[in-house]
């Protein structure tokens, strides 16, 4: 298996997380069949209508940073990621909404498609005097070959999060390194993510993300 800057490629490895599909009740009005003439009209009941059933709990792990997101599958790695490492395995995953999550505490980026993790990477975040902002951001712009107009530094495979310069982009992800507020990704991972992501996709930058799954 080829190794490129401490990179390995996972083929179809997925850790299933329990999930149950909710069953939707159908109204009789949903079946427009001719039942013939009615001979009697049922009496109206005086009893109070039954209370609607309580909503079912989420069928997989959730996180306060994205309460509407339910994890349906996570990558199973053969070893922890080191600086510059990443894993990428979208094969066999059904199409679905994309979500990118940045965990500052874990120094990781997680990529999901339809609730299934398809990518994970080491990353760099902003230095103390230029911290990476927390929050939920749409991808505003994509540029394959971008150069920072503030620092003159290359930002390959740039996915812009804010108009004042914060973005995900390719970088040399090494120990003790930091950025000016951007999320720096291994160059090869940045290229893969750039091809997968679309303008408008959601990126969550959180202080921590699903520690019960990823650091249990």
PLY file of the C-alpha trace (Angstrom):
ply
format ascii 1.0
element vertex 216
property float x
property float y
property float z
element edge 215
property int vertex1
property int vertex2
end_header
0.00 0.00 0.00
1.52 3.32 -1.08
2.32 5.75 1.73
2.48 9.47 1.02
3.50 11.65 3.93
2.24 9.27 6.59
-0.97 8.66 4.68
-2.89 5.42 4.36
-6.06 4.80 2.38
-8.91 2.85 3.95
-11.04 0.70 1.65
-14.62 0.52 2.77
-13.89 0.35 6.51
-16.84 1.59 8.48
-17.96 1.19 12.05
-21.72 0.97 12.04
-23.49 2.94 14.71
-26.95 1.75 15.64
-29.72 3.32 13.62
-33.37 2.69 13.31
-35.54 4.27 10.62
-38.67 5.95 12.00
-41.93 4.55 10.69
-44.41 7.15 9.46
-48.12 6.54 10.06
-50.32 6.84 6.98
-53.69 8.56 6.97
-56.63 6.78 5.31
-56.86 9.84 3.06
-53.61 8.70 1.50
-55.47 5.86 -0.30
-57.92 7.42 -2.79
-59.84 4.22 -3.64
-63.60 4.11 -4.38
-65.15 2.30 -1.43
-68.72 2.49 -2.76
-71.70 4.30 -1.22
-71.68 4.81 2.53
-74.74 3.43 4.33
-74.11 4.92 7.77
-72.19 7.77 9.31
-70.22 6.88 12.43
-71.07 8.88 15.53
-68.63 11.52 16.62
-66.81 10.42 19.74
-67.02 12.68 22.76
-63.72 11.41 24.11
-60.70 13.69 23.96
-58.34 12.91 21.08
-55.38 10.76 21.96
-52.16 12.59 22.63
-49.62 12.35 19.82
-46.84 9.84 20.45
-43.66 11.21 21.96
-40.87 11.74 19.44
-38.38 8.92 19.26
-34.87 9.65 20.48
-32.03 10.05 17.97
-30.86 6.70 16.65
-27.14 7.41 17.01
-24.65 9.66 18.81
-25.32 13.38 18.67
-23.34 16.45 19.76
-24.42 19.77 21.23
-22.54 21.60 18.48
-24.91 20.11 15.87
-28.09 18.90 17.62
-29.76 17.93 14.34
-26.92 15.67 13.22
-26.93 11.93 13.99
-23.80 9.88 13.41
-24.55 6.76 11.37
-21.06 5.40 10.80
-17.47 6.24 11.77
-14.15 5.27 10.24
-12.21 2.57 12.08
-8.52 3.48 11.89
-5.68 1.04 12.38
-3.78 3.60 14.46
-4.21 7.20 15.69
-3.48 10.00 13.26
-0.14 11.77 13.57
0.71 15.23 12.22
0.19 15.19 8.46
-1.89 12.00 8.54
-5.39 11.58 7.18
-7.87 8.88 6.18
-10.32 9.05 3.27
-12.88 6.37 2.39
-16.04 7.52 0.55
-16.45 4.24 -1.33
-19.85 2.63 -0.88
-21.37 5.53 1.05
-24.74 6.63 -0.30
-25.15 10.24 -1.45
-26.36 12.61 1.22
-25.84 16.00 2.83
-22.20 16.85 3.50
-20.95 18.14 6.84
-17.42 19.17 7.77
-16.52 19.44 11.46
-13.36 20.96 12.92
-12.46 19.98 16.50
-9.98 22.38 18.08
-9.42 20.20 21.17
-8.72 17.04 19.14
-6.95 18.92 16.32
-9.00 16.92 13.83
-11.26 17.53 10.85
-14.14 15.10 10.25
-16.04 14.84 6.96
-19.49 13.24 6.78
-21.83 12.30 3.95
-25.39 11.47 4.91
-24.28 11.02 8.52
-21.48 8.58 7.65
-17.87 9.60 8.20
-15.89 9.46 4.97
-12.78 11.40 5.97
-10.68 12.37 8.96
-7.53 14.44 9.14
-4.99 16.08 11.36
-5.01 19.85 11.07
-3.60 23.17 12.24
-5.61 26.00 13.81
-4.98 29.64 14.66
-2.27 30.80 17.03
-3.28 32.33 20.37
-3.09 35.88 19.02
-5.08 34.92 15.89
-7.52 32.21 17.07
-9.72 30.26 14.71
-13.32 31.44 15.28
-15.85 28.94 16.60
-19.29 28.61 15.04
-21.22 27.28 12.06
-20.25 28.55 8.64
-21.34 27.91 5.05
-18.64 27.44 2.45
-18.70 30.81 0.70
-16.19 30.23 -2.08
-13.87 27.62 -3.57
-10.52 28.43 -5.18
-8.06 25.78 -6.25
-5.04 28.11 -6.41
-5.46 30.95 -3.95
-2.92 33.29 -2.39
-3.66 35.23 0.79
-4.01 38.92 0.09
-3.08 39.62 3.73
0.07 37.49 4.10
1.01 36.58 0.53
1.00 32.90 1.49
-0.34 30.17 -0.83
-3.68 28.65 0.23
-4.18 25.73 -2.17
-7.63 24.14 -2.45
-9.17 26.94 -0.43
-12.69 26.65 1.02
-13.61 30.09 2.34
-15.58 30.34 5.60
-15.52 34.12 6.22
-14.93 37.13 4.03
-12.18 38.39 6.36
-9.85 35.53 5.49
-10.71 32.37 7.48
-10.70 29.24 5.32
-9.81 25.57 5.10
-6.81 25.03 2.84
-3.76 22.92 2.17
-0.81 23.42 4.47
2.26 21.76 5.99
0.69 20.14 9.05
3.59 19.78 11.48
4.04 19.75 15.25
4.19 23.16 16.96
2.92 24.92 13.81
-0.09 27.25 13.72
-2.01 29.45 11.30
-3.29 33.02 11.24
-6.80 31.73 12.01
-7.37 29.34 9.12
-7.70 25.56 9.32
-4.60 24.07 7.73
-4.98 20.59 6.18
-2.49 18.12 4.70
-2.21 19.03 1.03
-3.51 15.72 -0.32
-6.48 15.73 2.06
-7.25 19.34 1.12
-7.38 18.31 -2.54
-9.76 15.43 -1.82
-11.99 17.62 0.34
-11.99 20.38 -2.27
-13.30 17.93 -4.88
-16.02 16.65 -2.53
-17.25 19.91 -0.97
-19.70 22.35 -2.54
-20.37 26.02 -1.97
-23.08 26.21 0.69
-21.99 23.07 2.55
-21.91 23.46 6.33
-18.68 23.65 8.31
-18.83 23.51 12.11
-15.81 24.74 14.05
-16.23 23.45 17.62
-14.04 23.41 20.68
-14.67 19.67 20.89
-16.67 17.12 18.90
-18.20 13.79 19.98
-15.54 12.82 22.52
-17.75 9.85 23.51
-17.11 8.43 20.02
-13.66 9.62 19.04
-11.85 9.64 22.38
-13.79 7.05 24.38
0 1
1 2
2 3
3 4
4 5
5 6
6 7
7 8
8 9
9 10
10 11
11 12
12 13
13 14
14 15
15 16
16 17
17 18
18 19
19 20
20 21
21 22
22 23
23 24
24 25
25 26
26 27
27 28
28 29
29 30
30 31
31 32
32 33
33 34
34 35
35 36
36 37
37 38
38 39
39 40
40 41
41 42
42 43
43 44
44 45
45 46
46 47
47 48
48 49
49 50
50 51
51 52
52 53
53 54
54 55
55 56
56 57
57 58
58 59
59 60
60 61
61 62
62 63
63 64
64 65
65 66
66 67
67 68
68 69
69 70
70 71
71 72
72 73
73 74
74 75
75 76
76 77
77 78
78 79
79 80
80 81
81 82
82 83
83 84
84 85
85 86
86 87
87 88
88 89
89 90
90 91
91 92
92 93
93 94
94 95
95 96
96 97
97 98
98 99
99 100
100 101
101 102
102 103
103 104
104 105
105 106
106 107
107 108
108 109
109 110
110 111
111 112
112 113
113 114
114 115
115 116
116 117
117 118
118 119
119 120
120 121
121 122
122 123
123 124
124 125
125 126
126 127
127 128
128 129
129 130
130 131
131 132
132 133
133 134
134 135
135 136
136 137
137 138
138 139
139 140
140 141
141 142
142 143
143 144
144 145
145 146
146 147
147 148
148 149
149 150
150 151
151 152
152 153
153 154
154 155
155 156
156 157
157 158
158 159
159 160
160 161
161 162
162 163
163 164
164 165
165 166
166 167
167 168
168 169
169 170
170 171
171 172
172 173
173 174
174 175
175 176
176 177
177 178
178 179
179 180
180 181
181 182
182 183
183 184
184 185
185 186
186 187
187 188
188 189
189 190
190 191
191 192
192 193
193 194
194 195
195 196
196 197
197 198
198 199
199 200
200 201
201 202
202 203
203 204
204 205
205 206
206 207
207 208
208 209
209 210
210 211
211 212
212 213
213 214
214 215
